[in-house]
Amino acid sequence: MEFRVLGPVGAFRDGVEVALDGAKQRTVLAALLLADGRSVSDTRLCELLWGERPPATFAAQLYNYVSRLRKYLGATVDIVRQWSGYQLRIGHARLDIEEFSRLAELGREALRDGRHGEAAGLLHTAMSLWRGAALSNVTEHLLGAESHRLAELRMAVLESRIEADLLLGRHVRLVPELTQLVAEHPLHEGLRGQLMTALVRCDRQADALATYHEGRRVLADELGVDPGPALAEAYRSILAGPVAVAPARVTGESGWHGVRPAMLPPGVGDFTGRDHELHLLTRVLTAAPPASPPVALLTGMAGVGKSTLALHAAHLSRAGFPDGQLYADLGGTRGNAVEPYDVLGWFLRGLGQPESAIPKGLDERVRLYRSQLAGRRVLVMLDGAANYAQLRPLLPGDPACRVIVTSRTRLPELAGAASIEVDTLDRTQALALFERIIGADRVGAESAAAHRIVALCGRLTLGVRVAGSRLLARPHWSLGYLADRLADERFRLDELRLGTMDVRERLEGSYLALAAPGQLALRRLALLDAPAFPSWATAEVLGVPRQAGEEVAEHLVDARLLEIVDSDGGRRQRHRFHDLVRVFAREKADQADRLLVAGSGALCGVPA
């Protein structure tokens, strides 16, 4: 499934466009897609559909648009009713604006690192996703609300793409494009400066100066201002003499040549607790070389702090790896796992291989990668592994290397790995982390509220960190006020979201990785009014034989969405939810789930 908003709004299944009813239905779809997984209220949808004068039957019409969207889009995506609004969950479907943002970020990163050829390729690909004016077939109300933001987003990436092309010496072909862009956007100083640069490099200094004077006149007439510092500096540099053109980087050369790779992202400055796990991990990283590279596997539920712990240990151990550190986010926890083929390409470039020398086949890349690491002492961190098949090609062969893997699953195929279970923080550690974030004075002033907050976060590292960060961003909030907001289960996961830190999103990744029976069981088990329940309850909510139900429950345990309270050798087990997983799963439950659980006589007797 593919959704498009960078041009006419549409949905495509296997490359064939899904027939939608008209502008208003496309408006509802676009509004939900642009909400980036957040709920859009009925009031907001009403404004985007009809402006300030909605019809008397707006509620019924909105319901009809959503119902027909569900029918047209099918089971691949999910439009969920949330309180007084709707949320669109696209799962593994492709959304062009998300792909655009991803490519743009990679392109800008390459541009910052001096990999101009790679940057140009990525940014050109990003720009190719625009198929005309964004949202060209929706209501004027949605267009007015979103068009300026999207236009600015496109323009910023376009400037970066032109910058990359200029650095590659493509000034001749850029002049016509920039001339048209400046004519369309006469007040845009960045584009005008780039046109001046391109003209000078084409030995057209007089035209470049004329372009500047035209811009100065337009700015004075339209806005009553002079050119900004960047445009003025471009003008002065032209007057000073010929501009030296930096030679274009040869795309076959590696910008990593002669550089020791140090790819680890920065750790967190307020790391707290985890003394036992840190000791176990450090022992693996500092152990004498055995016959094969030691591997430390950190496992645990979403948001528990596996990556933070791994990065902290990796930074503490950097001195023991003089030949560098390699890092890759494998994406397995977000449902968009990175191919090992691509990761090997990153690693080989980081190890100094020129692009032309990187093999095209996976097996050849693996052999070259392991040969490059031979005789070196390198730390390799593989964050968010989806499965062993993704991981295996990335494991080095030299026993002097060390590997840290984080994964939500236990990866039993990873033979010989030191498996370290990362659990939720204990009460003391959770409160200590909360205090490190917001300060001892605020915690001391409202000690009881601080304890309530960490408890309502289920002592989950990510939850505690989000709660603390929200209080840090809102110094006028009391701790008691935030605790009261968290106390309402209906809004708890909304409160535990700040920027890229989002508890619901992390849990969503684990949920989407489940097969359909696992998703169904998770939703229905969460509706049981009991802190723990026996293993046969899974079979009951699914309506399947007990053995089949127990197998589904085991999958939920493996996915870290269900916990084992006690077990009699596997024969009689009791399970329970982490508090935030239960809240998440109850959000997912629909009316059919609620009716089945409420009407099940067998489940009425589930012991608390």
C-alpha positions in Angstrom: 0.0 0.0 0.0 1.3 3.5 -0.8 -0.1 6.9 0.1 0.8 10.2 -1.6 0.3 13.8 -0.5 3.2 15.4 -2.4 1.0 16.2 -5.4 -2.6 14.9 -5.8 -3.7 13.0 -2.7 -4.2 9.4 -3.4 -3.8 5.8 -2.3 -2.3 3.0 -4.3 -2.5 -0.8 -3.9 0.2 -2.7 -5.8 0.7 0.3 -8.0 -2.9 0.7 -8.9 -4.8 3.8 -7.6 -7.6 3.1 -5.2 -10.8 4.9 -6.4 -11.9 7.5 -3.8 -15.1 9.5 -3.8 -14.0 13.1 -4.2 -12.2 16.1 -2.6 -13.8 15.8 0.8 -12.9 12.2 1.2 -9.4 12.9 0.1 -9.2 15.8 2.6 -10.1 13.4 5.4 -7.4 11.0 4.2 -4.8 13.7 3.8 -5.5 15.2 7.2 -5.1 11.8 8.9 -1.9 11.1 7.0 -0.3 14.5 7.8 -1.1 14.0 11.5 1.8 11.5 11.6 0.0 8.9 13.6 -1.7 11.4 16.0 -5.5 11.6 16.5 -7.3 14.3 14.6 -10.4 15.6 16.4 -13.8 15.8 14.8 -13.7 19.6 15.2 -10.5 19.9 13.3 -11.7 17.6 10.5 -14.9 19.6 10.3 -12.9 22.9 9.9 -10.7 21.3 7.2 -13.8 20.1 5.3 -16.2 23.0 5.6 -14.4 25.9 7.2 -16.4 28.1 9.6 -19.8 27.0 8.2 -20.3 23.3 8.5 -23.7 21.7 7.6 -26.1 20.6 10.3 -25.4 17.0 9.3 -21.6 17.3 9.5 -21.2 14.5 12.0 -23.1 12.0 9.9 -21.2 13.1 6.8 -17.8 12.8 8.5 -18.8 9.3 9.7 -19.7 8.4 6.2 -16.4 9.6 4.7 -14.4 7.6 7.3 -16.6 4.5 6.8 -16.1 4.5 3.1 -12.4 5.2 3.5 -12.1 2.1 5.7 -13.9 0.1 2.9 -11.7 1.4 0.1 -8.4 1.0 1.9 -9.1 -2.5 3.3 -7.5 -4.2 6.2 -3.9 -3.1 5.3 -4.4 0.1 7.3 -6.5 0.9 10.4 -8.6 4.0 11.0 -9.3 4.0 14.7 -11.9 6.0 16.5 -10.2 7.7 19.5 -12.5 9.6 21.8 -13.7 12.6 19.7 -11.5 12.0 16.7 -9.8 9.5 14.3 -6.3 8.1 14.0 -4.9 6.5 10.9 -2.4 3.7 11.4 -0.7 2.8 8.1 1.5 0.0 9.4 4.0 -1.0 6.8 2.4 1.1 4.0 4.6 3.7 2.3 3.9 7.4 2.7 5.7 9.7 0.2 6.3 12.6 2.7 7.9 10.2 5.2 10.2 8.8 2.4 10.9 12.4 1.3 11.9 13.4 4.9 14.1 10.3 5.3 16.0 10.8 2.1 16.3 14.5 2.7 17.9 13.9 6.1 20.3 11.3 4.7 21.2 13.7 1.9 21.9 16.6 4.3 24.0 14.4 6.5 26.1 13.3 3.5 26.4 17.0 2.5 27.7 17.9 5.9 30.2 15.1 5.8 31.5 16.2 2.4 30.1 13.2 0.5 28.8 15.5 -2.2 28.0 12.9 -4.9 26.0 10.8 -2.5 24.2 13.8 -1.2 23.2 14.9 -4.6 21.9 11.5 -5.4 19.8 11.3 -2.3 18.4 14.8 -2.6 17.5 14.4 -6.3 15.7 11.2 -5.3 13.8 13.0 -2.5 12.8 15.8 -4.9 11.5 13.3 -7.5 8.8 12.3 -5.0 7.0 15.6 -5.6 4.5 15.1 -8.4 3.2 18.7 -8.7 1.7 21.0 -6.1 1.1 19.2 -2.8 -2.5 18.5 -1.8 -3.8 19.6 -5.2 -7.2 17.8 -5.0 -8.4 18.6 -1.4 -10.6 21.4 0.0 -9.3 24.9 0.1 -9.4 24.8 3.9 -6.9 22.0 4.2 -4.8 23.5 1.4 -4.7 26.8 3.2 -3.7 25.1 6.5 -0.9 23.0 5.1 0.3 24.3 1.8 2.7 26.9 3.2 4.4 24.4 5.5 4.8 21.9 2.7 6.1 24.5 0.3 8.8 25.6 2.9 9.7 22.0 3.4 10.2 21.5 -0.3 12.1 24.7 -0.7 14.6 23.9 2.1 15.5 20.5 0.5 15.6 22.1 -3.0 18.3 24.5 -1.7 20.3 21.7 -0.3 20.1 19.8 -3.5 21.3 22.8 -5.5 24.1 23.3 -3.0 25.3 19.7 -3.6 25.1 20.2 -7.4 27.2 23.4 -7.1 29.8 21.6 -5.1 30.0 19.0 -7.8 30.7 21.7 -10.4 27.3 21.4 -12.2 26.9 25.2 -12.4 26.2 25.3 -16.2 23.1 23.1 -16.0 21.9 24.9 -12.9 21.7 28.4 -14.4 18.4 27.9 -16.3 16.8 26.2 -13.3 17.9 28.9 -10.9 16.9 31.7 -13.2 13.3 30.3 -13.3 13.3 29.7 -9.6 14.4 33.3 -8.8 11.7 34.6 -11.2 9.1 32.6 -9.3 10.5 33.5 -5.8 12.0 37.0 -6.2 12.2 37.6 -2.5 14.1 34.3 -1.7 17.7 35.4 -1.0 19.1 31.9 -0.8 18.1 31.0 -4.3 19.3 34.4 -5.6 22.7 33.8 -4.0 23.0 30.4 -5.5 22.2 31.9 -9.0 24.9 34.5 -8.5 27.4 31.7 -7.6 26.4 29.6 -10.6 26.7 32.7 -13.0 30.2 33.6 -11.6 31.4 30.1 -12.2 30.2 30.3 -15.8 32.3 33.5 -16.1 29.2 35.7 -16.1 30.2 38.2 -13.4 28.2 41.0 -15.0 25.0 38.9 -14.9 25.7 37.9 -11.3 26.0 41.6 -10.3 22.8 42.4 -12.2 21.1 39.6 -10.3 22.2 41.1 -7.0 21.1 44.7 -7.9 17.7 43.4 -9.1 17.3 41.5 -5.8 18.2 44.6 -3.8 15.6 46.7 -5.7 12.8 44.1 -5.2 13.6 43.8 -1.5 13.5 47.6 -1.1 10.3 48.0 -3.1 8.4 45.1 -1.5 9.6 45.0 2.0 11.6 48.1 2.6 14.8 46.2 3.6 18.3 45.7 2.4 19.7 42.3 1.3 20.7 40.0 4.2 24.3 39.2 5.2 24.6 36.1 3.0 23.5 37.8 -0.2 25.6 40.9 0.6 28.7 38.8 1.2 28.2 37.0 -2.1 28.1 40.4 -3.8 31.3 41.6 -2.1 33.1 38.4 -3.0 32.2 39.0 -6.7 33.6 42.5 -6.5 36.8 41.2 -4.8 37.7 39.1 -7.8 37.2 35.7 -9.4 35.7 33.0 -7.3 37.8 29.9 -7.0 35.8 26.9 -7.8 36.4 24.0 -5.5 37.1 20.8 -7.5 34.2 18.4 -7.4 34.8 15.4 -5.3 35.4 12.2 -7.3 32.5 10.0 -6.4 34.6 6.9 -6.4 36.8 8.2 -3.5 35.8 7.5 0.1 35.6 10.5 2.5 36.6 8.0 5.2 40.1 7.4 3.8 42.6 7.6 6.6 39.9 8.2 9.2 39.4 5.9 12.2 35.7 5.2 12.3 33.9 6.6 15.5 30.3 6.1 14.6 28.8 5.8 18.1 26.0 8.3 18.6 26.3 10.5 21.7 25.2 8.9 25.0 22.9 10.6 27.5 24.4 12.8 30.2 21.9 11.8 32.9 22.5 8.0 32.7 21.4 6.6 36.1 21.5 3.2 37.7 21.9 -0.2 35.9 25.0 -1.0 37.9 24.5 -4.8 37.6 23.8 -4.8 33.9 26.6 -2.3 33.2 29.0 -4.6 35.1 28.0 -7.6 33.0 28.3 -5.7 29.8 31.6 -4.2 30.6 33.0 -7.6 31.5 32.1 -8.9 28.0 33.8 -5.9 26.4 37.0 -6.2 28.4 37.4 -10.0 28.4 40.5 -11.6 27.0 40.1 -12.6 23.3 38.5 -16.1 23.1 38.3 -18.2 19.9 35.5 -16.0 18.5 34.4 -12.4 19.0 32.4 -12.0 22.3 28.9 -10.8 21.7 26.7 -9.1 24.4 23.0 -9.3 23.7 20.8 -6.8 25.5 17.1 -7.8 25.4 14.0 -6.3 26.9 10.6 -4.6 26.2 10.2 -1.5 24.1 11.4 1.7 25.9 13.2 -0.1 28.7 16.5 1.6 27.9 18.5 -1.1 26.0 20.1 1.3 23.5 20.9 3.9 26.2 22.6 1.3 28.3 24.5 -0.2 25.4 25.8 3.3 24.2 26.8 4.2 27.8 28.9 1.0 28.1 30.3 1.5 24.6 31.5 5.0 25.3 33.1 3.9 28.6 35.0 1.2 26.7 36.2 3.3 23.7 39.8 3.4 24.9 39.9 -0.4 24.6 39.1 -0.2 20.9 41.9 1.9 19.3 40.9 0.9 15.8 37.5 2.4 16.0 33.8 1.8 16.7 31.1 0.9 14.1 27.5 1.6 14.8 24.2 0.8 12.9 20.6 1.3 13.8 19.1 -1.9 12.2 15.5 -0.6 12.5 14.1 -3.9 13.6 12.0 -2.3 16.3 10.2 0.0 13.9 9.1 -2.5 11.4 11.4 -1.2 8.7 14.5 -3.4 9.2 17.6 -2.3 7.3 19.1 -4.8 4.9 22.5 -6.2 6.0 23.7 -5.5 2.5 23.2 -1.7 3.1 24.8 -1.8 6.5 27.9 -3.6 5.1 28.2 -0.8 2.6 28.2 1.8 5.4 30.7 -0.1 7.4 33.1 -0.7 4.5 33.1 3.0 3.6 33.7 3.8 7.3 36.7 1.4 7.1 38.2 3.4 4.3 37.0 1.4 1.2 36.4 3.6 -1.9 33.0 3.2 -3.4 34.4 1.5 -6.5 36.0 -1.2 -4.4 32.8 -2.2 -2.5 31.4 -5.4 -4.0 27.9 -5.7 -5.4 27.1 -9.1 -3.9 26.2 -9.7 -0.2 28.5 -12.6 0.3 31.5 -10.7 -1.2 30.7 -7.7 1.1 30.6 -10.0 4.1 34.0 -11.5 3.2 35.6 -8.1 2.6 34.1 -6.7 5.8 35.5 -9.5 7.9 38.9 -9.2 6.1 39.0 -5.5 6.9 38.4 -6.2 10.6 41.1 -8.9 10.7 44.0 -7.8 13.0 42.0 -4.8 14.3 40.4 -4.2 17.7 37.0 -2.7 16.8 33.8 -2.4 18.7 30.6 -3.1 16.6 27.3 -2.0 18.0 24.2 -3.3 16.2 21.1 -1.5 17.6 17.5 -2.8 17.2 18.1 -6.2 15.5 15.0 -7.7 14.1 16.2 -11.3 13.8 19.3 -13.5 13.5 19.2 -13.5 9.7 19.6 -9.7 9.7 22.4 -9.9 12.2 24.5 -12.8 11.0 26.3 -11.1 8.1 27.3 -8.2 10.3 29.2 -10.3 12.9 33.0 -9.9 12.6 35.3 -12.9 12.5 38.3 -11.6 14.4 38.2 -12.5 18.1 39.8 -9.2 19.1 36.6 -7.4 18.1 33.6 -7.1 20.4 29.9 -6.8 19.5 27.0 -5.3 21.3 23.5 -6.2 20.0 20.2 -4.8 21.3 16.9 -6.6 20.4 13.4 -7.0 21.8 13.7 -10.7 21.1 16.1 -13.2 22.7 17.7 -14.4 19.4 18.3 -18.0 20.5 20.3 -18.7 17.3 23.0 -16.3 18.5 25.1 -19.1 20.0 27.5 -18.2 22.8 26.3 -14.7 23.3 26.2 -13.2 26.8 22.5 -12.5 27.1 21.7 -9.6 29.5 18.0 -9.0 30.4 17.2 -5.3 30.7 14.1 -5.0 33.0 12.2 -1.9 34.1 13.9 0.3 36.6 13.4 -0.5 40.3 11.7 2.3 42.4 15.0 3.8 43.6 16.5 3.9 40.1 13.4 5.3 38.5 13.2 8.1 41.1 16.9 8.8 40.7 16.6 9.2 36.9 13.6 11.4 37.4 15.5 13.5 39.8 18.5 13.8 37.5 16.3 15.2 34.8 14.2 17.7 36.7 16.4 18.5 39.7 16.5 17.4 43.3 14.7 20.6 44.5 11.5 19.9 42.5 11.4 16.3 43.6 12.1 17.2 47.2 9.3 19.7 47.2 6.7 17.2 45.9 8.1 13.8 46.9 4.7 12.0 46.9 3.8 13.3 43.4 7.3 12.2 42.1 6.7 8.7 43.3 3.2 8.7 41.7 4.7 9.8 38.4 7.3 7.1 38.1 4.8 4.5 39.2 2.3 5.7 36.6 5.1 5.4 34.0 5.5 1.8 35.0 9.1 2.6 35.9 9.8 2.3 32.2 12.9 4.3 31.3 11.4 6.0 28.3 8.2 6.8 30.2 10.2 8.4 33.1 12.4 10.3 30.7 9.4 11.7 28.8 7.6 12.7 32.0 10.8 14.4 33.3 11.4 16.2 30.0 7.9 17.5 29.9 8.3 19.0 33.4 11.6 20.4 32.4 10.0 22.1 29.3 7.1 23.4 31.5 8.6 24.8 34.7 5.2 26.3 35.6 3.7 22.8 36.0 3.7 21.2 39.4 4.5 17.5 39.7 1.1 16.9 41.2 -0.5 18.4 38.1 1.4 16.0 35.7 0.6 13.1 38.0 -3.1 13.9 37.8 -2.9 14.0 34.0 -1.1 10.7 33.9 -3.7 9.1 36.2 -6.3 9.0 33.5 -5.6 5.9 31.4 -7.4 7.3 28.4 -4.8 10.0 28.0 -1.7 8.5 29.6 0.1 7.5 26.4 -0.7 11.0 25.0 1.1 12.5 28.0 4.1 10.2 27.5 5.0 11.7 24.1 7.5 14.5 23.5 9.2 15.0 20.2 10.8 11.7 19.0 10.2 10.2 22.4 6.9 8.4 22.2 6.0 5.4 24.3 2.9 4.5 22.2 5.0 4.5 19.0 7.6 2.1 20.5 4.9 -0.3 21.6 3.2 0.0 18.2 6.3 -1.4 16.6 6.1 -4.6 18.8 2.4 -4.9 18.1 2.7 -4.6 14.4 5.4 -7.3 14.3 2.8 -9.8 15.8 0.8 -12.2 13.7 -3.0 -11.6 13.6 -3.7 -14.1 16.4 -1.1 -12.4 18.7 -2.6 -9.0 18.1 -6.1 -10.3 18.8 -5.1 -12.0 22.0 -3.2 -9.0 23.2 -6.2 -6.7 22.8 -8.6 -9.1 24.5 -6.4 -10.2 27.3 -5.8 -6.5 28.2 -9.6 -6.2 28.8 -9.5 -8.8 31.6 -10.1 -7.2 35.0 -7.3 -9.0 36.7 -3.7 -8.1 37.4 -2.6 -11.6 36.3 -4.3 -14.5 34.5 -3.7 -18.2 33.8 -2.2 -19.4 30.5 -5.6 -21.0 29.5 -7.1 -17.5 29.2 -5.3 -16.9 25.9 -7.0 -19.9 24.4 -10.4 -18.7 25.8 -10.2 -15.2 24.3 -9.2 -16.7 20.9 -11.6 -19.6 20.9 -8.9 -22.1 20.1 -7.6 -25.3 21.8 -5.5 -24.7 24.9 -2.2 -25.8 23.3 -2.7 -23.3 20.4 -3.5 -20.6 22.9 -0.4 -21.3 24.9 1.7 -21.0 21.8 0.3 -17.6 21.1 1.0 -16.5 24.6 4.6 -17.7 24.2 4.9 -15.4 21.2 3.6 -12.5 23.2 6.2 -13.2 25.9 8.9 -13.4 23.2 7.8 -10.0 21.9 8.0 -8.6 25.4 4.3 -7.7 25.4 3.4 -10.2 28.1 5.3 -11.2 31.3 5.4 -14.5 33.1 4.5 -14.2 36.8 5.2 -17.8 37.8 5.6 -21.1 36.0 5.4 -24.7 37.1 8.0 -26.0 34.6 6.0 -24.5 31.8 2.9 -26.6 32.6 0.9 -24.0 34.6 1.9 -20.4 33.9 0.4 -17.1 34.9 0.9 -14.0 32.9 0.5 -10.3 33.4 0.9 -7.0 31.5 3.3 -4.2 32.1 0.9 -1.3 33.0 1.7 0.8 29.9 1.4 -2.3 27.6 -2.1 -2.9 29.1 -3.1 0.7 28.5 -1.8 0.5 24.9 -3.6 -2.8 24.2 -6.9 -1.5 25.6 -6.6 1.4 23.2 -6.4 -1.1 20.4 -9.4 -3.1 21.4 -12.5 -2.6 19.3 -16.2 -3.2 20.2 -16.1 -6.8 19.1 -13.2 -7.5 21.5 -15.1 -5.8 24.4 -18.3 -7.7 23.7 -16.5 -11.1 23.5 -14.6 -10.6 26.8 -17.6 -9.2 28.6 -19.8 -12.1 27.4 -17.4 -14.9 28.2 -18.6 -16.9 31.2 -15.3 -18.8 31.5 -13.3 -15.5 31.8 -15.6 -14.1 34.5 -13.9 -16.5 36.9 -10.3 -15.5 36.0 -8.7 -15.1 39.4 -7.1 -11.8 40.4 
